[in-house]
Amino acid sequence: MASKRQQAALGLFFVTLLWGGTFVWMKLVMNSLDSEIDEYSRSGVVGIIVSARFFIAFALLLPFSVQARSALKSKEDWKGGLILGSLMLPGFVLQMIGLDTVSPAVSAFLTSLYVVFTAIFSVKISDRKPTRMMIVGVALATIGAGFIDGVPHIEWGKGEILTVMCAIFFALHIIYTDKITKQLNPIAVTSTSFLVVVLGAFVISLIASSDIRVLESVWQEGVIIPLLCLGIFGSLACILLLNLLQRHLNPTHAAIIYSFEPVWATLYGWQQGLVEIKIWLAMGLLLLLGNILVELDESGSSNHLSDEAGPE
């Protein structure tokens, strides 16, 4: 029978399948809002889209979960949600602003640098330090993600810099998810963290646009369907699974699994005509090799911290 760690690894791999699609959905949304961006500012439009995306996720989670509703009355769940939400908020806003000027494949690769940042931050923050085998896995995964779309030709403009900044926040989110979901109910902190992002992104939108009419961006033609996909799949399904499953893995191991995102983003982008498919996609095999090395390393360990029980 598969261990909790193995089940979690498989579940998070499924998350990357959905997350790969978010790069295309975000790009489709931004491509549909050129006139709104000119009128309300890029940050204003992105803020309201991120807020709407997480409102959809929050509104769907609340009726079906007692833990999600009770969390709204819990001081501890609000503390945990505030930390996780405050890390997700700048991550998703910076990522989407950056995506307006870069391709889904480049955005996915630069975002996947959270693999490297997670390993670095784990040394300072997490009590679950990466092993030497994990460091090798990080290197392989990063190289594989970088060359999926060919030899990287990244022009370091505003979009690229903002995307790397978002990767830093996502790395911190991965590490603190490991800590917080071991102490608090994962569904409860999912609920409060969603609401933190909803409110925070809405405030960002109003400050940046100085016009409540920025809300009109949400129901423009070409926006509603990808926005629903972002809310239902990219936020609700992915982050809920992340909070439930990641606590059974070392944060660095989880980050390496997440690095499969660029593979799916490239394939989905190609299907939508946003990315040109190349033989370099085979470099994704390095991602697989990196994950295999880490799994062998953890399977050979006599003390699986990742299998420790957390709140259910």
Sequence and secondary structure as in RCSB ss.txt:
>XXXX:A:sequence
MASKRQQAALGLFFVTLLWGGTFVWMKLVMNSLDSEIDEYSRSGVVGIIVSARFFIAFALLLPFSVQARSALKSK
EDWKGGLILGSLMLPGFVLQMIGLDTVSPAVSAFLTSLYVVFTAIFSVKISDRKPTRMMIVGVALATIGAGFIDG
VPHIEWGKGEILTVMCAIFFALHIIYTDKITKQLNPIAVTSTSFLVVVLGAFVISLIASSDIRVLESVWQEGVII
PLLCLGIFGSLACILLLNLLQRHLNPTHAAIIYSFEPVWATLYGWQQGLVEIKIWLAMGLLLLLGNILVELDESG
SSNHLSDEAGPE
>XXXX:A:secstr
   HHHHHHHHHHHHHHHHHHHHHHHHHHHHT HHHHHHH HHHHHHHHHHHHHHHHHHHHGGG HHHHHGGG H
HHHHHHHHHHHHHHHHHHHHHHHHTSS HHHHHHHHTTHHHHHHHHHHHT SS   HHHHHHHHHHHHHHHHTTS
S      HHHHHHHHHHHHHHHHHHHHHHHHHHS HHHHHHHHHHHHHHHHHHHHHHHH  GGGGGGGGSTTTHH
HHHHIIIIIIIIHHHHHHHHGGGS HHHHHHHHTTHHHHHHHHHHHTTSS   GGGGGHHHHHHHHHHHHHHHHT
 SS GGG     
